[in-house]
């Protein structure tokens, strides 16, 4: 596989890990000192995700339109994302969906390509953002 293929595959693994709440797999795809969604460090990232989707029902992260630029042992990917969140508990029956673009910076490590910085720019929102909530 090419570096581009490896990064696109890693993006799919990250999306599936978030949907499965598989935090160990997610941790393996980010550098320990990552900055993602405003959180610092991989532990901060996991804590932030748990705070936003820990009390959500099913989620599905759909990715596409990958643009990957590799420069030696660093890379940048821009990827469209459409993320659907199903409400649970008091928000059962509601949904929140956002669409936008992931901007990821990557470094090649002994463990493979890892995200060192991630940002998601939301461009479209549908539904009830109050669906996002921590586990009770």
N, C-alpha and C positions, 0 to 999 in steps of 0.2 A: 504494500500500500504506500501511497505517497503521504507526505506530511499533511497535505490538504485533506486527504481521506481520513487520516488519523484524527485530525481536529474535528471534522464533521461527525465522525463516529463518537468522539468524546462529547460533543454537544448533545447527541442523542442519548448517551449514557447519563449525562447530567439531568436532562429533562425527565427521563424515566425514573431516575433516583429521587427527584423531587416528588413526582407523582406517587411513588411507592413509599415515600417518607423513609428512604434507605439512606440515612445520614452517613454511614460508613463509606458507602460507594461515592456519595457526594464529596466527602472530605478528601478522598483519593484523587479527585479531579481538580482540586484547588490547592494553591500553594499555602503553606501555613500562615504566611503574612498577607494573604489576599486582601484586597479591598473590593467588596462586592455589595451593591445596593446600599452603599453608605456604611456598611458594617466593616469593622477592621478585624482581620484574622479569621481563620476558618471556623473557630469556635463561635465567634461573633456572628458569622454568616448563618451557621446552623441555628443559633438562638433566634436570630431575626426571622428566619423561615418558619421555625416552630411558632413564633409569636403571630405570624400572619396567617399561616395555614394549618396550624395544629388542630383547630376546631372546625375546619372545613371538611365537607364530605369529599367526594371524588374530585380530583383535578386532572386536567389533561393539557400538557404543553406540546403544541404542534410547532415545528420549526421548518423553515424553508428559505429559499433565496439566499443561500450561503455565499458569502464573498470572503475569501481567505487570502491573506497576503503573508507569505513566509519570508523571513530575513534571517537566515542562519538558525540560531537557537531561540529566536523570538518570532512571534506571529501576532496577527490581529485578524479577528473575524467579525463580520457584521452579518447578523442573521435576523430575519423576520421571525416574530413569535406571535402565536395566538394562544392565549391561555384561558381555559374555561375552569371555573370554580363552582361547585355545586354546594349549596347551603346545607348545613346540618343543625341539629338541635333547634334553637329558636328561629333559625333562618332556613329551616327545611322548606323546600319548594322554591326558594329564591336562587338566583345565580348571579355571578359577577364574571364578566369576560373582559379581557384587555388585549389589545393588539398593539404591537410596536416593534422596536428593533433592539436586539442585544448587541452591545459593543464589548467584545472580549479581547483582552490582551493575554497572550500565552507565553510560557517559557517551556523549553524542552528540559526535562529533568531525568534522572535515572528511572523514575516511575513513569516516564512518558510525558506527553504534553499536559500541562496544568495551567489553569486560569490564574493569573496574578491580579487581574483587575476586571471587574464586570460592572456594566451599567445597562439598565433597561429603560429605554425612552418609550413611555406610553403615548400612543397617538390616537387611539380610539378606546373608549370605555362603554360598556353596555351593562345594564343590570344594577344591582345593589352592592356597592363596595363594602357595606357592613357585613356581607357574607364572610369577609376575611376576619378571622379572629383566632385567638389562641385556644388550645384545648382547655376545657373546664375541669 
